[in-house]
Amino acid sequence: MERITATYLLETPEPVEKVAGMMAGEQSSGTFVRVAGETDELRARTAAEVLSIEPQDETAAPALRSAWLERRGARGPWRRALVRIAYPAGNIGRNLATLAATVSGNLYDLGEVTGLKLLSLDLPSAYRARYPGPAQGIAGTRSAIGVAGRPVFGTIIKPNVGMRPEEIAALVDTLCAAGVDFIKDDEVCANPDCAPLAARVPAVMAVIRKWRERTGRQVMMAFNITDETDAMRRHADLVLAEEGSCVMASLNWCGLSGIETLRAHTPLALHGHRNGFGAMSRHPLLGMAFPAYGALFRLAGVDHLHVHGLDGKFVDLPGEVREAARFCLAPLADGLPGGRSDGCPDGGSDDRVMPAFSSGQWAGTLPQTFAAAGSADFMFMCGGGILAHPGGPAAGVASLREAWEVVAGGGALEEGARTRPALAAALGFYGGLH
């Protein structure tokens, strides 16, 4: 039987085996009492199964309140365990929203539970194959930009919001002249009154086409088209008509179904921005960890996925950033070919996506980012790390390329900076801010 396995971190004062069994029943064929029609045959075919329970630590106080337990005078100790549950794929079908409802759903609300975090999903390759995967992925993105053998160096339109289309186009012109590979809108700038997509996309793409004709380089611009689903399709059509190559969407607010619909509608690269993910992930015993979250949106069809950054302005621990990047760069299901990342499409077998590092990044954070990814297949996005370089944006981009030369050669940045002026200036300026 084809099954999807979910791994959870559970906290409860009740016997862990009992609560794990309740979780399996609640999210498959059962409820709190056996009902008419719940035959042995039906249970054998559709019931979820608890595969393993690994006790962890105990605590004297619950991570979260439960009115249900308080009414019963629960005193603890509160036990924690890693629980693996297998759900029959036949209960779900090719239905991403129902997959999410099955592996999460009411589990967070069970009275016996004082902590629950979905850590990861293991998908059989046959189930993964029901979904189309990324339209561009790593190979398609590299091919569209014309970048091989090194990270994709990108930046973000700043100020976040407020500029008019002609001002944004002028900034894009400066960034194209500086030699950047990739530019993205900020997550809060989608279709504002001051710069509607209907005006912004043509203005920006005219600049990008100008530089393509002048240099042969095609800068990838990720236009933020976050919106109602039908509007997103119209926005994507506009970007495609203007010869754009990428759109961006705020994953959590568009939802799994909205992203699926967008993926099915457009061949453009889909840049997945995870803003709001902290609400799901920051508590150690509530919500969802990145491998589970990323699996759902990779099934939805994103090509790039934000993983935040090392030593940046956000809360992520270095290990969490590394885990997220390595997850993006691994096949989603066992037995799925890894494919190629040299810019040559390989028939869609490669379902890896490009991790996008951002938040406070600059040339000095490139070495640890490369080490975390374990590969050059990543986007390295620097807002202030390019735009605020004391030598200007061109020097900001140059500092990243110089840093990569040093890193790829196995050297130390401080040593390499002796013969690389843009890198030296970056170390002197940004290093003083840390």
Sequence and secondary structure as in RCSB ss.txt:
>XXXX:A:sequence
MERITATYLLETPEPVEKVAGMMAGEQSSGTFVRVAGETDELRARTAAEVLSIEPQDETAAPALRSAWLERRGAR
GPWRRALVRIAYPAGNIGRNLATLAATVSGNLYDLGEVTGLKLLSLDLPSAYRARYPGPAQGIAGTRSAIGVAGR
PVFGTIIKPNVGMRPEEIAALVDTLCAAGVDFIKDDEVCANPDCAPLAARVPAVMAVIRKWRERTGRQVMMAFNI
TDETDAMRRHADLVLAEEGSCVMASLNWCGLSGIETLRAHTPLALHGHRNGFGAMSRHPLLGMAFPAYGALFRLA
GVDHLHVHGLDGKFVDLPGEVREAARFCLAPLADGLPGGRSDGCPDGGSDDRVMPAFSSGQWAGTLPQTFAAAGS
ADFMFMCGGGILAHPGGPAAGVASLREAWEVVAGGGALEEGARTRPALAAALGFYGGLH
>XXXX:A:secstr
  EEEEEEEEEESS HHHHHHHHHHHTTT  SS  TT  HHHHHHH  EEEEEEEEEEESS SS  HHHHHTT  
  EEEEEEEEEEEGGGT S HHHHHHHHTGGGGG TT SEEEEEEEEB HHHHTTS   SSHHHHHHHHHT  SS
 EEEEE SSSS   HHHHHHHHHHHHHHT SEEE  TT SS TTS HHHHHHHHHHHHHHHHHHHS   EEEEE 
 SSHHHHHHHHHHHHHTT  EEEEEHHHHHHHHHHHHHHH  SEEEEE TTHHHHHSSTTEEE HHHHHHHHHHH
T SEEE   TTSSS   HHHHHHHHHHHTS SBTT      SS   TT     EEEE SS  GGGHHHHHHHHTS
S SEEE SHHHHT TT HHHHHHHHHHHHHHHHTT  HHHHGGG HHHHHHHHHHGGG 
